[in-house]
């Protein structure tokens, strides 16, 4: 940093923001998304948005009442039991007060409650999993249908398989009875247990699309209708349909087994998909149910977290979770922040230190003042960010989406061609062979395996990153992160702690260290510069009382001056000394250069027009930075330092860390040009920074990485946020990116290979050479397991070591 540039910003404490357009309902105080609001109205030139028609009507009746600063938000049943502005849920809630559900394959589909996707028929998932018991009504329904279908299907299957056992010959009458038993038992299996498939196929038809359930319904319906007609009106079939025994084969067992196996697949898939949201549910579980509030009269009581207001005093005892975000007002403690940051070492907390909701106070007891509650807490924002990232689409998914768009029509066409070829050229009974193979083609095809390949990996991968303190804004960021070969880092606050400390005191012969520090600290009491804070903290640590200052003056780009203890004191850089008439700094110039080479920032002190000494301030390198740089180098990543500090200080820090390239003395706009130059060289650049002046460069880089200890502006410009502000998170993000992209490619390869091989085999491609045909029941088992396999592979990302 430049010594005493008093226009420098002060770095705020940890925060996390999301870019989102929202408004507040003036009647009930609920946060509302304008794009989905129930209504809007304009009053006095301002447009207001409402969560419900009820709120809109009340506002229009008396707009003045609801736009005055004294109005307290109301709560009413029309808001779905929503909390008022003074009642905040510990987890983020949906603006309308009703949980929103979406499709993992089609995130543009959003519903107000549970249901199925009209495009693909897949069960919808909550956009943000809620704390507490999860709604598993669909899983329970599918499980019940599967059990009943299994009980009814078993005898049908056994009766159908008996004639295939060598040496078993069933009388003609028993075979006819078996057909009737198959008809009676398979009918409820197909049309009751399998009814959800018909509903989902019909939804797709109404939306002029086709999906996996379209194929299932066509296949099972064809098998059942053919068998039913063969049982009820066998005379309508020509002789080409009869077998060697003179009977018309039926396929009730195929229809029943297909439905039963698909139901099993749905049960397994729903159970597996519940596991993909485990990361968010684990984050939601961090928030305690209650907080111990201290009333103004000193009385203490446990209250629901939804009743905690900003400004409330809360007591946190040993072993308890911090209920909301706030600052320590009294007492002290040691807080375990590993659940949010992944950092295992507990952090001591003293008065004025910030604490984050969901962390655990391991020892000590303190009183805190709530600063953020409900959806404004860091935990709630992280949950919202992770939820949005999990619903984002990876660019690699585009190919699968294009294939899926024509997949079902192509499979139906293939089934028709299969039927025609077997009917024309197949062995007798040709039409029976044609029907069976066409049904097998319809059943084995699985567009869901293609559609789920990337979304499931993204969901699990983003959740794994969140558990390690690496927050990903969208899936495309993870895809780019894998290709990063150059990491550009700001020095202050990124490589270093961002908290300068007084390191060196070099007094002139006429002064002692204590006197030099007393005068310098007295002058710096009027300054807000980070160097001033370091000098004042150094005086406090050394039990030196700063002298009183009069006539304080800040000279931009040079330093400060004033009268301290009746002496004219100036402090700043060489230009400040020259302004005081001091041309020759003597040995201090050389000694200052030595300090700079050691990574210190040096300011000179003049008293009554004479050099009184020099002070060295250093911003300590983060303890984790050397390991982070080594890890990046081991991964073949080039590390570049980009800083506004002077060249000597920057080179000193770079030498200690082994950084490959240093770009120093740059202004914010020059940082952008430096990033552009690196990208123009063909490098894939990730930029890590934490300040407002880093935001343009973060937005320019291929991947912007914000430190969690930095500013909101930096985080809004970044695709990745490191909650702990630890550069090792970059290596974690890169490792996660590589693992996720590898997992997606595996899923896509499996899905494509399964369908490209399965459909021809089902059509009878192996019959001319090997005499093998694929039974529709086996096709149903393969189809059901294909989606489950994709999800199971994605779940392996939970075990990735970061």
C-alpha positions, 0 to 999 in steps of 0.5 A, spaced: 500 500 500 502 507 498 504 510 505 498 514 508 494 515 502 488 517 506 483 516 501 484 508 501 478 504 503 477 501 510 476 493 509 469 491 512 468 485 516 465 478 513 459 479 509 456 475 503 451 478 498 447 475 492 445 479 486 438 479 486 432 483 484 427 483 490 422 488 493 418 488 500 411 488 501 409 494 504 403 491 508 406 485 511 413 486 510 415 480 506 420 480 501 417 479 494 420 477 487 417 483 482 417 478 477 412 473 481 409 478 485 401 477 486 400 484 484 403 491 484 401 498 485 404 505 484 403 511 489 407 517 489 411 515 484 413 509 487 411 502 485 410 497 490 409 489 489 405 485 493 405 477 496 398 476 495 391 479 492 389 481 500 395 485 501 394 489 494 387 490 496 389 493 503 394 497 500 389 500 495 384 502 500 389 506 504 396 507 501 398 513 505 398 508 512 402 503 509 408 508 506 409 512 512 415 510 516 411 509 522 407 503 519 409 496 522 408 490 517 402 486 519 401 478 518 395 475 516 393 468 513 393 470 506 401 470 506 401 463 508 403 464 515 409 468 513 413 471 518 413 479 518 419 483 518 420 482 525 419 475 525 425 471 521 425 464 519 432 462 521 433 459 513 431 463 507 424 462 505 420 463 499 418 470 497 411 468 497 411 464 503 410 458 499 416 453 498 417 453 490 419 447 487 423 446 480 425 440 476 432 438 476 432 437 468 428 443 467 430 449 472 425 453 468 419 449 470 417 452 477 411 450 481 408 453 488 408 446 491 410 438 489 408 435 483 411 433 476 415 436 471 410 437 465 416 436 460 419 430 462 415 427 468 420 427 473 418 429 480 419 436 482 424 438 488 424 444 493 428 450 490 431 450 497 430 444 501 427 446 508 429 445 515 426 439 519 422 433 516 422 433 508 416 432 504 416 424 502 409 423 500 411 422 493 416 417 495 411 413 500 406 413 494 411 410 489 413 405 495 406 403 496 404 402 489 411 398 488 409 393 493 402 392 491 404 391 484 410 386 486 405 382 490 400 382 484 405 381 478 409 375 482 403 370 480 402 373 473 410 372 472 410 365 475 405 363 470 408 366 464 414 363 466 412 355 467 411 353 460 419 355 459 421 351 464 424 344 460 419 338 462 413 342 464 407 342 459 401 346 461 394 343 459 391 348 454 385 349 459 390 351 464 394 356 459 387 359 458 386 360 465 393 363 466 391 368 461 385 370 465 389 370 471 394 375 468 388 379 465 385 380 472 392 381 476 395 385 471 390 390 470 390 394 476 398 393 476 398 397 469 392 402 470 392 403 478 400 402 480 402 405 473 397 411 473 402 416 475 406 414 468 399 415 464 398 422 468 405 424 466 405 422 459 398 426 458 402 432 461 407 432 456 402 431 451 398 437 453 405 441 452 406 438 446 412 434 448 414 427 449 418 424 455 420 417 458 413 416 461 411 417 454 415 411 451 413 407 458 405 408 457 406 406 449 410 400 451 406 397 456 399 399 453 401 396 447 403 389 450 396 390 455 391 391 449 394 386 445 394 381 450 387 383 453 384 382 446 388 376 445 384 373 451 377 376 450 376 376 443 382 371 440 378 370 434 379 377 431 387 375 430 389 372 423 393 365 423 399 369 423 399 371 430 398 364 433 404 360 435 406 352 435 400 350 440 395 354 436 394 359 441 395 367 441 401 368 446 399 374 451 404 379 454 400 381 461 407 379 465 411 383 460 406 389 462 406 388 469 413 387 470 415 393 466 410 397 470 413 394 477 420 395 475 419 402 473 416 403 480 422 400 483 426 405 479 422 411 481 423 409 488 430 408 488 431 414 484 427 419 489 431 416 495 438 417 491 435 424 489 434 426 496 441 425 498 443 430 493 440 435 497 444 433 503 449 439 503 443 444 504 440 440 509 446 440 513 447 447 512 440 449 515 441 444 521 446 449 523 441 454 525 439 452 532 431 452 534 431 458 539 436 463 542 436 466 549 434 473 549 436 478 555 430 483 556 432 490 557 430 489 565 436 483 565 431 477 565 433 472 560 428 467 556 429 462 551 425 464 545 424 461 538 429 464 533 423 467 529 422 472 534 429 475 534 430 482 532 436 486 530 439 489 536 436 484 541 442 482 546 443 474 546 447 470 551 451 464 548 453 459 553 459 454 552 457 448 547 451 452 544 450 455 537 450 462 535 443 463 533 444 469 528 449 474 526 452 479 530 457 482 534 460 480 541 458 485 546 460 482 553 464 476 555 469 472 550 468 465 547 472 460 542 468 459 536 468 453 532 466 456 525 468 449 521 461 448 519 461 454 515 468 455 513 471 448 513 477 451 518 478 446 524 481 451 528 476 454 533 477 462 533 477 466 539 472 472 540 472 478 544 468 484 545 466 488 538 468 481 534 463 478 529 460 472 530 456 468 525 449 464 526 450 457 526 457 456 529 458 453 535 461 457 542 466 451 545 468 455 551 466 461 555 460 465 555 458 472 552 453 476 550 452 478 543 448 484 539 444 481 533 446 485 527 442 480 521 437 475 522 432 471 518 434 471 510 439 476 512 444 472 515 451 469 512 448 462 513 441 464 510 445 467 504 450 461 503 444 456 503 440 461 497 447 461 493 448 454 494 441 453 492 441 457 486 448 454 483 445 447 484 440 449 479 444 452 474 446 449 468 453 447 466 455 448 458 457 441 457 449 439 458 447 443 452 449 437 447 445 432 452 439 437 451 440 437 444 439 430 443 434 429 449 429 434 444 429 429 439 430 423 443 423 420 444 420 422 437 427 418 434 425 412 439 418 412 437 420 412 430 425 406 431 420 402 434 415 403 428 421 401 424 423 395 428 415 393 428 415 393 420 422 390 419 420 384 424 413 383 421 416 383 414 422 379 415 421 376 422 420 368 423 413 366 425 409 368 428 412 374 425 407 379 428 408 377 435 416 378 434 414 385 431 410 387 437 415 384 442 421 387 439 417 394 438 415 394 446 422 392 448 425 398 444 420 403 447 421 401 454 429 400 454 430 408 451 432 412 457 432 420 456 432 421 463 439 418 464 441 423 459 437 429 462 440 427 469 447 426 467 450 434 469 444 436 473 446 431 479 453 432 478 452 439 479 448 439 485 452 434 489 459 438 487 456 445 489 454 442 495 461 439 497 464 445 495 459 449 500 461 444 506 469 445 504 467 453 505 468 454 497 461 457 494 460 456 487 455 461 484 454 457 478 455 451 474 459 454 468 464 457 473 466 450 475 467 448 468 471 454 467 475 453 473 478 446 471 481 449 465 485 455 469 492 455 468 494 462 471 491 465 478 492 472 479 492 475 486 491 481 490 497 482 495 493 486 501 488 482 504 489 476 499 496 473 500 496 477 507 492 478 513 490 485 511 491 488 518 498 491 518 502 491 524 507 495 527 514 491 526 520 496 526 521 503 530 528 506 528 529 513 532 534 518 531 539 519 536 535 524 539 529 520 540 528 513 544 523 508 541 518 510 546 518 517 545 518 516 537 512 512 538 508 517 543 509 522 538 507 518 532 501 515 535 499 522 537 499 524 530 495 518 528 489 519 532 486 524 527 487 519 521 483 513 519 488 510 514 490 502 516 497 504 517 495 509 522 491 503 526 497 499 526 501 505 529 496 506 534 495 498 536 502 498 536 502 503 541 497 500 545 501 493 545 507 497 548 503 501 553 505 507 550 500 513 551 499 517 545 500 525 546 495 530 544 494 533 537 492 540 535 491 542 528 491 535 525 492 536 517 492 530 512 496 531 505 493 527 500 498 522 497 504 524 502 502 523 509 499 527 515 502 533 520 500 537 526 502 539 533 503 534 538 506 536 545 507 543 543 512 540 537 511 540 530 510 533 527 510 530 520 509 523 518 509 520 511 513 518 505 519 522 502 514 527 499 512 529 506 519 530 508 521 534 502 514 538 504 517 539 511 524 542 508 528 535 509 531 534 503 536 529 506 534 523 510 541 520 511 542 513 513 534 513 514 533 512 506 538 506 506 535 503 512 528 504 509 530 501 503 532 495 507 525 494 510 522 495 504 526 489 501 523 485 507 516 487 505 515 492 510 511 499 508 516 505 511 513 512 513 518 517 516 517 522 522 519 529 522 519 533 529 520 541 528 523 540 521 528 534 523 528 527 521 526 524 528 526 516 525 522 511 521 517 506 522 516 500 519 509 497 518 508 490 515 502 486 513 503 479 515 502 473 510 497 469 512 499 462 515 496 458 509 498 462 503 505 458 503 501 452 502 496 455 498 502 457 493 505 450 493 499 447 492 497 451 486 504 450 483 504 443 484 497 443 480 501 446 474 498 453 475 502 460 474 501 465 480 501 472 479 501 478 484 497 484 482 498 490 487 498 497 488 503 497 493 510 499 491 515 494 487 520 493 492 515 491 498 511 487 493 518 483 490 519 482 498 513 478 499 513 475 492 520 472 494 518 469 500 512 465 497 515 463 490 510 467 486 512 467 479 510 474 476 509 481 480 505 486 477 506 492 482 504 500 482 498 499 478 491 502 479 484 499 479 483 500 472 490 498 470 489 491 474 483 490 469 488 491 463 493 486 466 488 481 466 486 482 459 493 482 457 494 475 460 488 472 457 490 475 450 496 471 451 491 465 451 491 463 459 485 461 462 485 466 468 482 466 475 483 473 479 482 473 487 481 479 491 477 482 496 476 489 495 472 494 491 478 496 487 478 488 485 471 488 483 473 490 475 478 485 475 474 480 478 469 481 473 474 481 467 477 474 469 475 468 466 473 466 474 473 471 479 474 469 486 472 473 492 475 472 499 470 471 504 473 477 509 472 482 503 467 487 501 460 485 498 462 488 491 468 484 490 463 478 492 458 480 487 463 480 481 466 473 483 463 466 481 467 463 487 467 465 494 472 463 499 468 463 505 474 463 510 478 468 505 483 462 505 487 461 498 487 454 499 480 454 497 482 456 490 486 449 489 480 446 493 475 449 487 480 447 482 480 440 485 472 440 485 471 442 478 476 437 475 472 432 479 465 434 477 467 435 470 470 428 470 463 425 473 459 429 468 463 426 462 462 419 466 455 420 466 454 423 459 458 417 456 454 412 460 448 415 458 449 415 451 453 409 450 447 405 454 442 408 449 446 407 443 447 400 445 441 398 448 436 401 443 439 396 437 439 390 442 432 391 443 430 392 436 433 385 435 440 387 432 443 381 435 438 376 433 441 374 426 448 372 429 447 370 436 439 368 435 438 373 442 432 377 443 431 382 449 425 381 453 421 387 454 422 385 462 429 386 462 429 392 458 425 395 463 430 393 469 435 396 465 432 402 463 430 403 471 437 402 473 440 407 468 437 413 471 439 410 478 446 409 476 447 416 474 445 419 480 449 414 484 455 416 480 454 423 482 453 422 489 460 419 489 462 427 489 460 427 496 467 423 498 472 428 494 477 430 498 478 437 498 
